[in-house]
Amino acid sequence: MKQQLAHIALVVEDYDKAISFYTEKLHFTLVEDTVLSDTKRWVVVAPPGSPGCSLLLAKAASDEQRSRVGNQTGGRVFLFLHTDDFKRDYADMRSKGIEFVREPVKEVYGTVAVFSDLYGNLWDLIEPA
């Protein structure tokens, strides 16, 4: 048996603002943007060079979903972005106005800092040891 995660749904307020954030500030690739209806699109973004899991940007369609935008995990770090060059990516992200809520520290597993995306979801930026 073989299985793998293909996408993680990330609830967003606006498709185009989310696409801009992920492609312009984090350098993600827009993998797909397909219109499914007047209100729904299939929008997939992925980190550069990533052969694995991608983000499905899912526009909130109800009050309950809108209440979860930016807080899908109750304030806990939600996503983990590995990098091959922490200093490069950290400097680039800071220059683009990305807010780091925890500054870089060296841990046994690597160098890590916590940043928030455009909606407040918390991410670890990690260069593994």
MIMILO-653995 format. One record per atom (N, C-alpha, C, O): residue number from 0; atom name; y, x, z negated. Coordinates in nm, 2 decimals. Atoms other than C-alpha are relative to their C-alpha. Example, Ala and Ser with C-alpha at 12.3 -4.5 7.8 and 13.67 -1.06 7.14 Angstrom:
BEGIN
(r 0 "N" (-0.12 0.09 0.00))
(r 0 "CA" (-0.45 1.23 -0.78))
(r 0 "C" (0.12 0.09 0.00))
(r 0 "O" (0.12 0.19 -0.07))
(r 1 "N" (-0.11 -0.09 0.00))
(r 1 "CA" (-0.11 1.37 -0.71))
(r 1 "C" (0.11 -0.08 -0.08))
(r 1 "O" (0.22 -0.03 -0.09))
REM end
This chain:
BEGIN
(r 0 "N" (-0.12 0.08 0.00))
(r 0 "CA" (0.00 0.00 0.00))
(r 0 "C" (0.12 0.09 0.00))
(r 0 "O" (0.13 0.19 -0.07))
(r 1 "N" (-0.13 -0.07 0.00))
(r 1 "CA" (0.35 0.12 0.08))
(r 1 "C" (0.11 -0.10 -0.01))
(r 1 "O" (0.12 -0.20 0.06))
(r 2 "N" (-0.11 0.08 0.01))
(r 2 "CA" (0.67 -0.04 -0.04))
(r 2 "C" (0.12 0.09 -0.03))
(r 2 "O" (0.11 0.20 -0.07))
(r 3 "N" (-0.13 -0.07 0.03))
(r 3 "CA" (1.04 0.06 -0.07))
(r 3 "C" (0.11 -0.10 -0.01))
(r 3 "O" (0.11 -0.20 0.05))
(r 4 "N" (-0.12 0.08 0.00))
(r 4 "CA" (1.37 -0.09 -0.16))
(r 4 "C" (0.08 0.02 0.13))
(r 4 "O" (0.10 0.14 0.17))
(r 5 "N" (-0.07 -0.01 -0.12))
(r 5 "CA" (1.56 -0.17 0.15))
(r 5 "C" (0.15 -0.01 -0.02))
(r 5 "O" (0.23 0.07 0.03))
(r 6 "N" (-0.14 0.03 0.02))
(r 6 "CA" (1.89 -0.31 0.03))
(r 6 "C" (0.02 -0.05 -0.15))
(r 6 "O" (-0.07 -0.10 -0.21))
(r 7 "N" (-0.04 0.06 0.13))
(r 7 "CA" (2.07 -0.39 -0.30))
(r 7 "C" (0.12 -0.08 0.03))
(r 7 "O" (0.22 -0.04 0.09))
(r 8 "N" (-0.11 0.09 -0.03))
(r 8 "CA" (2.30 -0.69 -0.28))
(r 8 "C" (0.11 0.03 -0.10))
(r 8 "O" (0.08 0.03 -0.23))
(r 9 "N" (-0.12 -0.02 0.09))
(r 9 "CA" (2.65 -0.62 -0.42))
(r 9 "C" (0.09 -0.12 0.03))
(r 9 "O" (0.14 -0.13 0.15))
(r 10 "N" (-0.08 0.12 -0.02))
(r 10 "CA" (2.85 -0.94 -0.47))
(r 10 "C" (0.15 0.05 0.01))
(r 10 "O" (0.20 0.12 -0.08))
(r 11 "N" (-0.14 -0.04 -0.02))
(r 11 "CA" (3.21 -0.89 -0.33))
(r 11 "C" (0.08 -0.13 0.03))
(r 11 "O" (0.03 -0.23 0.06))
(r 12 "N" (-0.10 0.11 -0.03))
(r 12 "CA" (3.52 -1.11 -0.29))
(r 12 "C" (0.03 -0.01 0.15))
(r 12 "O" (0.05 -0.12 0.19))
(r 13 "N" (-0.05 0.00 -0.14))
(r 13 "CA" (3.60 -1.01 0.07))
(r 13 "C" (-0.08 0.10 0.08))
(r 13 "O" (-0.08 0.22 0.04))
(r 14 "N" (0.08 -0.10 -0.08))
(r 14 "CA" (3.38 -0.85 0.34))
(r 14 "C" (0.09 0.11 0.05))
(r 14 "O" (0.05 0.23 0.03))
(r 15 "N" (-0.08 -0.11 -0.06))
(r 15 "CA" (3.66 -0.66 0.51))
(r 15 "C" (0.06 0.10 -0.10))
(r 15 "O" (0.06 0.22 -0.07))
(r 16 "N" (-0.05 -0.09 0.10))
(r 16 "CA" (3.81 -0.52 0.20))
(r 16 "C" (-0.11 0.09 -0.06))
(r 16 "O" (-0.09 0.21 -0.08))
(r 17 "N" (0.11 -0.08 0.05))
(r 17 "CA" (3.47 -0.41 0.08))
(r 17 "C" (-0.04 0.11 0.10))
(r 17 "O" (-0.07 0.22 0.07))
(r 18 "N" (0.03 -0.10 -0.10))
(r 18 "CA" (3.39 -0.25 0.41))
(r 18 "C" (0.10 0.11 0.01))
(r 18 "O" (0.06 0.23 0.01))
(r 19 "N" (-0.11 -0.11 0.00))
(r 19 "CA" (3.72 -0.06 0.41))
(r 19 "C" (-0.02 0.09 -0.12))
(r 19 "O" (-0.01 0.22 -0.10))
(r 20 "N" (0.02 -0.09 0.11))
(r 20 "CA" (3.66 0.07 0.06))
(r 20 "C" (-0.12 0.09 0.02))
(r 20 "O" (-0.10 0.21 0.00))
(r 21 "N" (0.12 -0.08 -0.01))
(r 21 "CA" (3.31 0.19 0.12))
(r 21 "C" (0.00 0.10 0.12))
(r 21 "O" (-0.05 0.21 0.11))
(r 22 "N" (0.00 -0.09 -0.11))
(r 22 "CA" (3.37 0.34 0.46))
(r 22 "C" (0.11 0.10 0.00))
(r 22 "O" (0.09 0.21 0.04))
(r 23 "N" (-0.11 -0.09 0.00))
(r 23 "CA" (3.71 0.49 0.41))
(r 23 "C" (0.01 0.09 -0.13))
(r 23 "O" (0.05 0.20 -0.12))
(r 24 "N" (-0.01 -0.08 0.12))
(r 24 "CA" (3.70 0.60 0.05))
(r 24 "C" (-0.13 0.07 -0.04))
(r 24 "O" (-0.12 0.18 -0.10))
(r 25 "N" (0.13 -0.07 0.04))
(r 25 "CA" (3.33 0.68 0.00))
(r 25 "C" (-0.07 0.06 0.12))
(r 25 "O" (-0.18 0.12 0.10))
(r 26 "N" (0.06 -0.05 -0.12))
(r 26 "CA" (3.25 0.77 0.36))
(r 26 "C" (-0.13 -0.06 0.04))
(r 26 "O" (-0.21 0.00 0.11))
(r 27 "N" (0.12 0.07 -0.03))
(r 27 "CA" (2.97 0.52 0.38))
(r 27 "C" (0.00 -0.03 0.15))
(r 27 "O" (0.11 -0.04 0.21))
(r 28 "N" (0.02 0.05 -0.14))
(r 28 "CA" (2.84 0.42 0.73))
(r 28 "C" (-0.01 -0.15 0.00))
(r 28 "O" (-0.09 -0.20 -0.08))
(r 29 "N" (0.02 0.15 -0.02))
(r 29 "CA" (2.88 0.06 0.84))
(r 29 "C" (-0.13 -0.01 0.09))
(r 29 "O" (-0.12 0.02 0.21))
(r 30 "N" (0.12 0.01 -0.07))
(r 30 "CA" (2.52 0.00 0.94))
(r 30 "C" (-0.01 -0.12 0.09))
(r 30 "O" (-0.06 -0.12 0.20))
(r 31 "N" (0.00 0.13 -0.07))
(r 31 "CA" (2.55 -0.36 1.04))
(r 31 "C" (0.10 -0.10 -0.05))
(r 31 "O" (0.13 -0.10 -0.17))
(r 32 "N" (-0.09 0.10 0.04))
(r 32 "CA" (2.80 -0.64 1.04))
(r 32 "C" (-0.02 -0.11 0.10))
(r 32 "O" (0.04 -0.12 0.21))
(r 33 "N" (0.04 0.11 -0.09))
(r 33 "CA" (2.65 -0.96 1.19))
(r 33 "C" (0.05 -0.13 -0.06))
(r 33 "O" (0.03 -0.16 -0.18))
(r 34 "N" (-0.05 0.13 0.04))
(r 34 "CA" (2.82 -1.30 1.17))
(r 34 "C" (-0.12 -0.09 0.00))
(r 34 "O" (-0.19 -0.11 0.10))
(r 35 "N" (0.12 0.10 0.01))
(r 35 "CA" (2.56 -1.56 1.05))
(r 35 "C" (0.05 -0.14 0.00))
(r 35 "O" (-0.02 -0.23 0.05))
(r 36 "N" (-0.06 0.14 0.00))
(r 36 "CA" (2.80 -1.86 1.01))
(r 36 "C" (0.15 0.02 -0.01))
(r 36 "O" (0.20 0.13 -0.01))
(r 37 "N" (-0.14 -0.01 0.01))
(r 37 "CA" (3.16 -1.94 0.97))
(r 37 "C" (0.04 0.07 -0.13))
(r 37 "O" (0.15 0.12 -0.15))
(r 38 "N" (-0.03 -0.05 0.13))
(r 38 "CA" (3.14 -1.82 0.61))
(r 38 "C" (-0.09 0.12 -0.05))
(r 38 "O" (-0.06 0.18 -0.15))
(r 39 "N" (0.10 -0.10 0.04))
(r 39 "CA" (2.85 -1.57 0.60))
(r 39 "C" (-0.02 0.10 0.10))
(r 39 "O" (-0.03 0.07 0.22))
(r 40 "N" (0.04 -0.11 -0.09))
(r 40 "CA" (2.79 -1.23 0.74))
(r 40 "C" (-0.11 0.08 -0.07))
(r 40 "O" (-0.12 0.08 -0.19))
(r 41 "N" (0.10 -0.10 0.04))
(r 41 "CA" (2.51 -0.97 0.71))
(r 41 "C" (0.07 0.13 0.01))
(r 41 "O" (0.07 0.19 0.12))
(r 42 "N" (-0.07 -0.12 0.00))
(r 42 "CA" (2.70 -0.66 0.61))
(r 42 "C" (-0.07 0.11 -0.08))
(r 42 "O" (-0.10 0.09 -0.20))
(r 43 "N" (0.08 -0.10 0.07))
(r 43 "CA" (2.51 -0.34 0.53))
(r 43 "C" (0.08 0.13 0.02))
(r 43 "O" (0.12 0.17 0.13))
(r 44 "N" (-0.07 -0.13 0.00))
(r 44 "CA" (2.67 0.00 0.43))
(r 44 "C" (-0.10 0.09 -0.07))
(r 44 "O" (-0.18 0.05 -0.15))
(r 45 "N" (0.09 -0.10 0.06))
(r 45 "CA" (2.49 0.32 0.34))
(r 45 "C" (0.08 0.14 -0.01))
(r 45 "O" (0.17 0.17 0.07))
(r 46 "N" (-0.07 -0.14 0.02))
(r 46 "CA" (2.60 0.67 0.21))
(r 46 "C" (-0.04 0.09 0.12))
(r 46 "O" (-0.14 0.07 0.18))
(r 47 "N" (0.02 -0.09 -0.11))
(r 47 "CA" (2.63 0.94 0.47))
(r 47 "C" (-0.13 0.08 -0.02))
(r 47 "O" (-0.15 0.14 -0.13))
(r 48 "N" (0.12 -0.08 0.00))
(r 48 "CA" (2.29 1.10 0.55))
(r 48 "C" (-0.11 -0.06 -0.09))
(r 48 "O" (-0.21 0.00 -0.11))
(r 49 "N" (0.10 0.06 0.08))
(r 49 "CA" (2.10 0.85 0.34))
(r 49 "C" (-0.11 -0.07 0.08))
(r 49 "O" (-0.08 -0.15 0.16))
(r 50 "N" (0.11 0.06 -0.07))
(r 50 "CA" (1.76 0.77 0.47))
(r 50 "C" (-0.06 -0.13 -0.07))
(r 50 "O" (-0.15 -0.19 -0.01))
(r 51 "N" (0.07 0.11 0.08))
(r 51 "CA" (1.68 0.51 0.20))
(r 51 "C" (0.08 -0.12 -0.02))
(r 51 "O" (0.14 -0.18 0.08))
(r 52 "N" (-0.06 0.13 0.03))
(r 52 "CA" (1.83 0.21 0.03))
(r 52 "C" (0.14 0.00 0.04))
(r 52 "O" (0.22 0.10 0.03))
(r 53 "N" (-0.14 0.02 -0.03))
(r 53 "CA" (2.16 0.07 0.14))
(r 53 "C" (0.05 -0.12 -0.08))
(r 53 "O" (-0.02 -0.19 -0.15))
(r 54 "N" (-0.07 0.12 0.06))
(r 54 "CA" (2.41 -0.19 0.01))
(r 54 "C" (0.02 -0.11 0.09))
(r 54 "O" (0.06 -0.09 0.21))
(r 55 "N" (-0.02 0.12 -0.07))
(r 55 "CA" (2.41 -0.54 0.13))
(r 55 "C" (0.13 -0.06 -0.06))
(r 55 "O" (0.12 -0.11 -0.18))
(r 56 "N" (-0.12 0.05 0.06))
(r 56 "CA" (2.77 -0.66 0.08))
(r 56 "C" (0.00 -0.15 0.02))
(r 56 "O" (0.00 -0.20 0.13))
(r 57 "N" (0.02 0.15 0.00))
(r 57 "CA" (2.73 -1.03 -0.01))
(r 57 "C" (0.13 -0.07 -0.06))
(r 57 "O" (0.16 -0.05 -0.18))
(r 58 "N" (-0.12 0.07 0.05))
(r 58 "CA" (3.05 -1.24 -0.03))
(r 58 "C" (-0.04 -0.11 -0.09))
(r 58 "O" (-0.13 -0.20 -0.07))
(r 59 "N" (0.03 0.10 0.10))
(r 59 "CA" (3.05 -1.46 -0.34))
(r 59 "C" (0.03 -0.14 0.06))
(r 59 "O" (0.14 -0.16 0.13))
(r 60 "N" (-0.01 0.13 -0.06))
(r 60 "CA" (3.00 -1.82 -0.23))
(r 60 "C" (0.01 -0.12 -0.10))
(r 60 "O" (0.02 -0.23 -0.06))
(r 61 "N" (-0.01 0.10 0.10))
(r 61 "CA" (3.02 -2.01 -0.56))
(r 61 "C" (0.08 0.05 -0.12))
(r 61 "O" (0.11 0.17 -0.13))
(r 62 "N" (-0.07 -0.05 0.12))
(r 62 "CA" (3.22 -2.00 -0.88))
(r 62 "C" (-0.09 0.09 -0.09))
(r 62 "O" (-0.03 0.19 -0.14))
(r 63 "N" (0.09 -0.09 0.08))
(r 63 "CA" (2.92 -1.85 -1.06))
(r 63 "C" (-0.01 0.14 0.06))
(r 63 "O" (0.00 0.24 -0.01))
(r 64 "N" (0.00 -0.13 -0.07))
(r 64 "CA" (2.89 -1.58 -0.80))
(r 64 "C" (0.13 0.08 -0.01))
(r 64 "O" (0.13 0.20 -0.04))
(r 65 "N" (-0.13 -0.07 0.01))
(r 65 "CA" (3.26 -1.51 -0.81))
(r 65 "C" (0.02 0.06 -0.14))
(r 65 "O" (0.09 0.16 -0.16))
(r 66 "N" (-0.02 -0.05 0.14))
(r 66 "CA" (3.24 -1.47 -1.19))
(r 66 "C" (-0.08 0.13 -0.02))
(r 66 "O" (-0.05 0.20 -0.12))
(r 67 "N" (0.08 -0.12 0.01))
(r 67 "CA" (2.99 -1.18 -1.13))
(r 67 "C" (0.06 0.12 0.08))
(r 67 "O" (0.02 0.23 0.06))
(r 68 "N" (-0.05 -0.11 -0.09))
(r 68 "CA" (3.20 -0.98 -0.88))
(r 68 "C" (0.06 0.10 -0.10))
(r 68 "O" (0.14 0.07 -0.18))
(r 69 "N" (-0.04 -0.11 0.08))
(r 69 "CA" (3.26 -0.64 -1.04))
(r 69 "C" (-0.07 0.01 -0.14))
(r 69 "O" (-0.04 0.11 -0.21))
(r 70 "N" (0.06 -0.01 0.13))
(r 70 "CA" (3.04 -0.71 -1.34))
(r 70 "C" (-0.15 -0.05 0.01))
(r 70 "O" (-0.19 -0.13 -0.07))
(r 71 "N" (0.14 0.05 -0.02))
(r 71 "CA" (2.68 -0.77 -1.21))
(r 71 "C" (-0.09 0.05 -0.11))
(r 71 "O" (-0.20 -0.01 -0.13))
(r 72 "N" (0.09 -0.06 0.10))
(r 72 "CA" (2.54 -0.56 -1.50))
(r 72 "C" (0.06 -0.01 -0.14))
(r 72 "O" (0.01 0.07 -0.23))
(r 73 "N" (-0.05 0.01 0.13))
(r 73 "CA" (2.75 -0.66 -1.79))
(r 73 "C" (0.08 0.12 -0.05))
(r 73 "O" (0.08 0.14 -0.17))
(r 74 "N" (-0.08 -0.11 0.04))
(r 74 "CA" (2.97 -0.35 -1.79))
(r 74 "C" (-0.08 0.13 0.00))
(r 74 "O" (-0.02 0.24 -0.03))
(r 75 "N" (0.08 -0.12 0.00))
(r 75 "CA" (2.68 -0.10 -1.76))
(r 75 "C" (0.01 0.07 0.14))
(r 75 "O" (0.04 0.00 0.24))
(r 76 "N" (0.00 -0.07 -0.13))
(r 76 "CA" (2.67 0.17 -1.48))
(r 76 "C" (-0.11 -0.07 0.08))
(r 76 "O" (-0.22 -0.10 0.03))
(r 77 "N" (0.09 0.09 -0.09))
(r 77 "CA" (2.51 -0.02 -1.19))
(r 77 "C" (-0.06 0.08 0.11))
(r 77 "O" (-0.18 0.06 0.14))
(r 78 "N" (0.05 -0.08 -0.12))
(r 78 "CA" (2.47 0.23 -0.90))
(r 78 "C" (0.01 0.15 -0.02))
(r 78 "O" (0.10 0.19 -0.10))
(r 79 "N" (0.01 -0.15 0.02))
(r 79 "CA" (2.39 0.60 -0.88))
(r 79 "C" (0.01 0.07 0.13))
(r 79 "O" (-0.08 0.05 0.22))
(r 80 "N" (-0.02 -0.06 -0.13))
(r 80 "CA" (2.53 0.80 -0.59))
(r 80 "C" (-0.02 0.15 -0.02))
(r 80 "O" (0.06 0.22 -0.09))
(r 81 "N" (0.03 -0.15 0.01))
(r 81 "CA" (2.37 1.15 -0.56))
(r 81 "C" (0.08 0.07 0.11))
(r 81 "O" (0.11 0.01 0.22))
(r 82 "N" (-0.07 -0.08 -0.10))
(r 82 "CA" (2.57 1.42 -0.38))
(r 82 "C" (-0.06 0.14 0.00))
(r 82 "O" (-0.12 0.19 -0.10))
(r 83 "N" (0.04 -0.14 -0.01))
(r 83 "CA" (2.49 1.77 -0.26))
(r 83 "C" (0.12 0.10 -0.04))
(r 83 "O" (0.10 0.22 -0.05))
(r 84 "N" (-0.11 -0.08 0.03))
(r 84 "CA" (2.84 1.89 -0.36))
(r 84 "C" (0.10 -0.08 -0.09))
(r 84 "O" (0.19 -0.15 -0.04))
(r 85 "N" (-0.07 0.08 0.09))
(r 85 "CA" (2.99 1.73 -0.67))
(r 85 "C" (0.15 0.03 0.01))
(r 85 "O" (0.23 -0.06 0.02))
(r 86 "N" (-0.14 -0.04 0.00))
(r 86 "CA" (3.32 1.93 -0.67))
(r 86 "C" (0.07 -0.06 0.13))
(r 86 "O" (0.18 -0.11 0.12))
(r 87 "N" (-0.06 0.05 -0.13))
(r 87 "CA" (3.39 1.83 -0.30))
(r 87 "C" (0.02 -0.15 -0.01))
(r 87 "O" (0.13 -0.20 0.02))
(r 88 "N" (-0.01 0.15 0.00))
(r 88 "CA" (3.32 1.46 -0.35))
(r 88 "C" (0.09 -0.05 -0.11))
(r 88 "O" (0.16 -0.15 -0.09))
(r 89 "N" (-0.09 0.04 0.11))
(r 89 "CA" (3.49 1.43 -0.68))
(r 89 "C" (0.14 0.02 0.04))
(r 89 "O" (0.23 -0.07 0.02))
(r 90 "N" (-0.14 -0.02 -0.05))
(r 90 "CA" (3.81 1.59 -0.54))
(r 90 "C" (0.04 -0.10 0.11))
(r 90 "O" (0.15 -0.15 0.10))
(r 91 "N" (-0.03 0.10 -0.11))
(r 91 "CA" (3.79 1.37 -0.23))
(r 91 "C" (0.03 -0.14 -0.05))
(r 91 "O" (0.12 -0.20 -0.01))
(r 92 "N" (-0.01 0.13 0.06))
(r 92 "CA" (3.74 1.06 -0.43))
(r 92 "C" (0.13 -0.02 -0.08))
(r 92 "O" (0.20 -0.12 -0.07))
(r 93 "N" (-0.13 0.00 0.08))
(r 93 "CA" (4.03 1.14 -0.67))
(r 93 "C" (0.12 -0.01 0.09))
(r 93 "O" (0.21 -0.08 0.07))
(r 94 "N" (-0.12 0.00 -0.10))
(r 94 "CA" (4.26 1.21 -0.37))
(r 94 "C" (0.02 -0.13 0.06))
(r 94 "O" (0.13 -0.16 0.11))
(r 95 "N" (-0.01 0.13 -0.06))
(r 95 "CA" (4.18 0.86 -0.24))
(r 95 "C" (0.02 -0.11 -0.10))
(r 95 "O" (0.02 -0.23 -0.07))
(r 96 "N" (-0.04 0.10 0.10))
(r 96 "CA" (4.27 0.69 -0.56))
(r 96 "C" (-0.11 -0.07 -0.08))
(r 96 "O" (-0.09 -0.17 -0.14))
(r 97 "N" (0.12 0.06 0.07))
(r 97 "CA" (3.92 0.62 -0.69))
(r 97 "C" (0.02 0.03 -0.15))
(r 97 "O" (0.04 0.15 -0.19))
(r 98 "N" (-0.02 -0.02 0.14))
(r 98 "CA" (3.94 0.57 -1.07))
(r 98 "C" (-0.13 0.05 -0.06))
(r 98 "O" (-0.24 -0.02 -0.05))
(r 99 "N" (0.11 -0.05 0.08))
(r 99 "CA" (3.71 0.78 -1.28))
(r 99 "C" (0.02 -0.05 -0.15))
(r 99 "O" (0.12 -0.02 -0.21))
(r 100 "N" (-0.01 0.05 0.14))
(r 100 "CA" (3.64 0.61 -1.62))
(r 100 "C" (-0.07 0.09 -0.10))
(r 100 "O" (-0.04 0.08 -0.22))
(r 101 "N" (0.05 -0.11 0.08))
(r 101 "CA" (3.44 0.91 -1.75))
(r 101 "C" (0.00 0.12 0.08))
(r 101 "O" (-0.05 0.13 0.20))
(r 102 "N" (-0.02 -0.13 -0.07))
(r 102 "CA" (3.53 1.26 -1.65))
(r 102 "C" (-0.14 0.08 0.01))
(r 102 "O" (-0.23 0.05 -0.06))
(r 103 "N" (0.12 -0.08 -0.03))
(r 103 "CA" (3.27 1.51 -1.52))
(r 103 "C" (-0.06 0.07 -0.13))
(r 103 "O" (0.02 0.13 -0.21))
(r 104 "N" (0.07 -0.07 0.11))
(r 104 "CA" (3.01 1.65 -1.77))
(r 104 "C" (-0.12 0.06 0.06))
(r 104 "O" (-0.18 0.00 0.16))
(r 105 "N" (0.13 -0.06 -0.04))
(r 105 "CA" (2.71 1.88 -1.72))
(r 105 "C" (-0.10 -0.05 -0.10))
(r 105 "O" (-0.09 -0.04 -0.22))
(r 106 "N" (0.12 0.05 0.08))
(r 106 "CA" (2.39 1.72 -1.84))
(r 106 "C" (-0.12 0.08 0.04))
(r 106 "O" (-0.11 0.15 0.14))
(r 107 "N" (0.12 -0.07 -0.04))
(r 107 "CA" (2.04 1.85 -1.82))
(r 107 "C" (-0.05 -0.04 0.14))
(r 107 "O" (-0.11 0.04 0.20))
(r 108 "N" (0.04 0.05 -0.13))
(r 108 "CA" (1.98 1.64 -1.51))
(r 108 "C" (0.10 0.03 0.11))
(r 108 "O" (0.07 0.01 0.23))
(r 109 "N" (-0.10 -0.04 -0.10))
(r 109 "CA" (2.30 1.76 -1.33))
(r 109 "C" (0.14 -0.03 -0.05))
(r 109 "O" (0.16 -0.06 -0.17))
(r 110 "N" (-0.14 0.03 0.03))
(r 110 "CA" (2.68 1.71 -1.32))
(r 110 "C" (0.02 -0.15 0.04))
(r 110 "O" (-0.02 -0.19 0.14))
(r 111 "N" (-0.02 0.14 -0.02))
(r 111 "CA" (2.79 1.35 -1.35))
(r 111 "C" (0.14 -0.04 -0.05))
(r 111 "O" (0.19 0.01 -0.14))
(r 112 "N" (-0.13 0.07 0.04))
(r 112 "CA" (3.11 1.14 -1.37))
(r 112 "C" (-0.02 -0.15 0.04))
(r 112 "O" (-0.10 -0.18 0.13))
(r 113 "N" (0.01 0.15 -0.02))
(r 113 "CA" (3.15 0.76 -1.38))
(r 113 "C" (0.13 -0.04 0.07))
(r 113 "O" (0.24 -0.02 0.02))
(r 114 "N" (-0.12 0.05 -0.07))
(r 114 "CA" (3.38 0.59 -1.13))
(r 114 "C" (-0.02 -0.15 0.02))
(r 114 "O" (-0.13 -0.20 0.01))
(r 115 "N" (0.01 0.14 -0.02))
(r 115 "CA" (3.46 0.23 -1.06))
(r 115 "C" (0.04 -0.03 0.15))
(r 115 "O" (0.12 0.04 0.21))
(r 116 "N" (-0.03 0.03 -0.14))
(r 116 "CA" (3.46 0.07 -0.71))
(r 116 "C" (0.12 -0.10 0.00))
(r 116 "O" (0.18 -0.12 -0.11))
(r 117 "N" (-0.12 0.08 -0.02))
(r 117 "CA" (3.73 -0.17 -0.58))
(r 117 "C" (-0.01 -0.12 -0.09))
(r 117 "O" (0.10 -0.18 -0.12))
(r 118 "N" (0.01 0.12 0.08))
(r 118 "CA" (3.60 -0.46 -0.80))
(r 118 "C" (-0.03 0.04 -0.15))
(r 118 "O" (-0.03 -0.06 -0.23))
(r 119 "N" (0.03 -0.04 0.14))
(r 119 "CA" (3.52 -0.26 -1.12))
(r 119 "C" (-0.14 0.03 -0.03))
(r 119 "O" (-0.17 0.07 -0.14))
(r 120 "N" (0.14 -0.04 0.02))
(r 120 "CA" (3.15 -0.20 -1.07))
(r 120 "C" (0.00 0.15 -0.04))
(r 120 "O" (0.07 0.23 0.02))
(r 121 "N" (0.00 -0.14 0.05))
(r 121 "CA" (3.06 0.13 -1.25))
(r 121 "C" (-0.11 0.07 0.08))
(r 121 "O" (-0.23 0.02 0.09))
(r 122 "N" (0.09 -0.09 -0.08))
(r 122 "CA" (2.89 0.41 -1.05))
(r 122 "C" (-0.01 0.13 -0.07))
(r 122 "O" (0.09 0.18 -0.13))
(r 123 "N" (0.01 -0.14 0.03))
(r 123 "CA" (2.75 0.75 -1.15))
(r 123 "C" (0.01 0.08 0.13))
(r 123 "O" (-0.06 0.05 0.22))
(r 124 "N" (0.01 -0.10 -0.11))
(r 124 "CA" (2.84 1.03 -0.91))
(r 124 "C" (-0.07 0.12 -0.06))
(r 124 "O" (-0.03 0.17 -0.16))
(r 125 "N" (0.09 -0.10 0.06))
(r 125 "CA" (2.57 1.28 -0.97))
(r 125 "C" (-0.04 0.11 0.10))
(r 125 "O" (-0.07 0.08 0.22))
(r 126 "N" (0.06 -0.11 -0.08))
(r 126 "CA" (2.49 1.63 -0.83))
(r 126 "C" (-0.12 0.04 -0.09))
(r 126 "O" (-0.10 0.10 -0.19))
(r 127 "N" (0.12 -0.03 0.08))
(r 127 "CA" (2.13 1.67 -0.96))
(r 127 "C" (-0.01 0.15 -0.02))
(r 127 "O" (0.03 0.23 0.07))
(r 128 "N" (0.02 -0.14 0.03))
(r 128 "CA" (2.05 2.00 -1.13))
(r 128 "C" (-0.11 0.06 0.09))
(r 128 "O" (-0.14 0.18 0.08))
REM end
